[in-house]
Amino acid sequence: MLQPLSLMSRSMSVALSFAGALFASAPATADESATVHPDQWPKGHSPLPADPALEARVHALLARMSVEDKVGQMIQADIKYVTPDDVRQYRLGSVLAGGNSKPPGQPFPVASQWQALSDAFYRASMDTSNGRLAIPVLFGIDAVHGHNNLVGSTLFPQNVGLGATRDPQLLHDIGEVTAQELRASGISWTFAPTLTVPQDVRWGRSYEGYSQNPELVAQYAAAVIGGLEGKPGTPTFLDAGHVIATAKHFLGDGGTQGGKDQGDARISEAVLRDIHGAGYPPAIKAGVQVVMVSFSSWNGVKMAGNQGLITGVLKERMGFDGIVLGDWNAHGQVPGCTNESCAAAYNAGLDMLEAPDSWKGLYKNTLAQVKAGVIPMSRIDDAVTRILRVKLRLGMFEAGLPSANALAARSAEVVGNPAHRAVARRAVRESLVLLKNQGVLPIDPRKRVLVAGDGADNISKQNGGWTLTWQGTGLTNENFPGATSIWGGLKAQVEAAGGSAELSVDGDYKQKPDFAIVVFGEDPYAEFQGDLPNLAYRPGNDRDLDLLRKLRGQGVPVVAVFLTGRPLWMNREINAADAFVVAWLPGSEGEGIADVLLRTREGHVAHDFRGKLAYAWPRNALQIPGAIAKGDHPQFPYGFGLTYADRRATAALPEDPGLVLSSAQAGVYFTRGKPAQDFALRMTAANGASTNATATPVATADGSLKIGALDYKAQEDARSLTWSGNGVANVALVAPAPLDVDRETNGDVLLVTTLKIDAVSADDTSVITMGCGPGCAGSVPVGHQLAALPHGQWVRVGIPLKCFREAGATMSRIDQPFAWSSRSAGQVAITDVSLGTVADRTLTCTPHGDKP
């Protein structure tokens, strides 16, 4: 095992000053340009020895390819929107499975189902009928903490937890296991590792970053890529037991203003290079074959169109000779581009554009741009050369069907096998960080142990986002065969030692316990769905704090186990517990937590705490760990982490959050029957008169619309809407300021409403709209679809945001995120309206462009 970073051997005061000096870099001034100076960046080259025979094969293939063949190779489509027949016809070079994309009809696929789909695409790409060239198709997937789209797979702690382990050899082992389970499912390319260096953990992707420290990220880059791909220059490199790795997201995604996903990093070139670019030279040296370019911008320039960084720095200065890939429709955000047309991205140096649902239009337009000379043929040939080079390095032309791989042939023995799960369980143990211990840990397992909290027996929650679904939501423990919840691991070890264990989510117990372990934390999220305005934990909701205080107030020693994708302001919860353990998002092997919290039945410590903070922990809800000024102090500095040898008492922490806590949540517009904070509920009568509905019951003066209160899960937590049918009447949620939901629209997010249909006319006179100011709106007729739903039953109904965009809404300035109008008589009830990714019924897009 490699030794921890030398940084960790320094005193805590040195670690603190390191964090303050390195991560509090001043942002670029407003007039600082995005001019790139490649000669100031690290110089590098491919670690692979020259292979004239391979390059000759590339050039021979290139010479036989038509322009149509070449353009097809440069486009990647999502399996939800492309078929094997499409690959056969358009000669697409690659397909991907996005976070919510699965084999047809298989929401929770096993290895054989992935193999069958992969085989079908492979066969289509190798079809030589009608004079076609046989060029095997690449199949990529986001295997970011294990093969997280495969039922029964080994799931590792998310990267934020792995950063706390300070164990590069562990990262290498995780890469190897992930590669084997990918190959077992017939897939040979992962969109990992993420080499971001998050400086503002309000960012919803922070848990994908190993650390705020670029040294640690750089060290991990080589380790995990070596595990995924094998060692360059040896027979293991990209052999049948390894896969293509992807370094992402180039560049600066962890440095955006306000921690906004897909935002703008307004920083100097030196900071971009030294902090955010730190992982790329070691990744290239380790042989990474793909680099994915970020959605984000640097000083106002979208990365997908930044030729200076993509071509000048990455390809020419750093010597990267593999595939440069765009992110999910990110090219559409480049000025002058759309999802279906972006010569600028190709000309900037992108070799392959990820066009999940826009691939057909992109193919047509790119082909026209090549023929017109807008994209030079030299750029096309460079891109296709790189794509073919990677396919040949992977041995795809000789490998045959994906299901013929030796690991695929025995997938039942490979996926989730005990040796793989042992690696994951070790990762859980090493990632735990102990912030407080007033003598309660380690726990004697021969005693009575209460396990409480909504995270105790919740495998979905302990995994977080990017787990079987994009957001990691809508799952039960039954979706994780072979996995162990935290409760399951504690129960097994306590009972094996002769003690007793009781599970109670709300903390009520049959017999007073000797100890209570309370497991709680963030609910799963991914990408921008996890962006926060500040670092307060569940503002306005003290459920978990109340549970800790209740048990401690009853004289029960309390151990808090916190599930989270980032450091959050937790001073009140830390004060309310006798011990506080940060478990991050530990993955499928929950028993790793019991390994550390419990003594053996003989009273020994089997596993001590080893984890050290890879991010500073905030002192209040406004303090950003990556931007702590020199002389300021976090609550717990970078590198902090107690062991059982530490006997220090933790003084009471200050409980001032630094701001007024509110219950406002991003993406929530109507909750428990009421408008979200600062939103208004406006009624517009058939005669055009408008009024805000501030109390119920209420009706328009002409009686065309009535709103009443009713009970759903609690008293008056829903609203009934009744239309008389005497003209068009409307009810709308009005935002306090225009909302920018462009990125959510691009990410296939839904407008989700929990509703009950009592009576709806089965025509198109009932319409749901998103408004964007005078003369701007997008409307979707819903009557005929809602009328088909079971009446009198509550159901979560979703409408894709892109439906409203296609109907004419400008998604960057939505002032009415939800409006419902009807000309016909009807009655419905609603209890909440929000953005989401999970619905019981998703409506289809049949929009029209009504203007208010």
Buried (B, 14 or more C-beta within 10 A) or exposed (E): EEEBBEBBEBEEEEBBBBBBEBBBBEBBEEEBEBEBEBEEBBEBEBBBEEEEEBBEBBEEBBEEBEEBBBBBBBBBBBBBBBBBEBBBBBBBBBBBBBBBBBBEEEEBBBBBBBBBBBBBBBBBBBBEEEEBBEBBBBBBBBBBBBBBBBBBBBBBBBBBBBBBBBBBEBBBBBBBBBBBBBBBBBBBBBBBBBBBBBBBBBBBBBBBBBBBBBBBBBBBBBBBBBBBBBBBEEEBBBBBBBBBBBBBBBBBBBBBEEBBBBBBBBBBBEBBBBBBBBBBBBBBBBBBBBBBBBBBBBBEBBBBBBBBBBBBBBBBBBBBBBBBBBBBBBBBBBEEBBBBBBBBBBBBBBBBBBBBBBBBBBBBBBBBBBEEEBBEEEBBBBBBBBBBBBBBBBEBBEBEBBBBBEBBEEBEEBBBBEEBBBBBBBBBBBBBBBBBBBEBBBBBBBBBBBBBBBBBBBBBBBBBBBBBBBBBBBBEBEBBEBBBBBBBBBBBBBEEBEBBBBBBBEBEBEEEBBBBBBBBBBBBBBBBBBBBBBBBBBBEEBEBBEBBBBBBEEEBBBBBBBBBBBBBBBBBBBBBBBBBBBBBBBBBBBBBBBBBBBBBBEEEBBBBBBBBBBBBBBBBBEBBBBBBEEEEEBBBBBBBBBEBEEEEEBEEBEEEBBBEBEEBBBBBBBBEBBBBEEBBBBBBBBEEEEBEBEEBEBBBEBEBBBBBBBEBEEEBBBBBBBBBBBBBBBBBBBBEEBBBBBBBBBBBBBBBBBBBBBEBBEEBBBBBBBBBBEEBBBBBBBBBBBBEBEEEEBBBBBBBBBBBBBBBBBBEBBBBBBBBBBBBBBBBBBBBBBBBBBBBEBBEEEBEEBEB
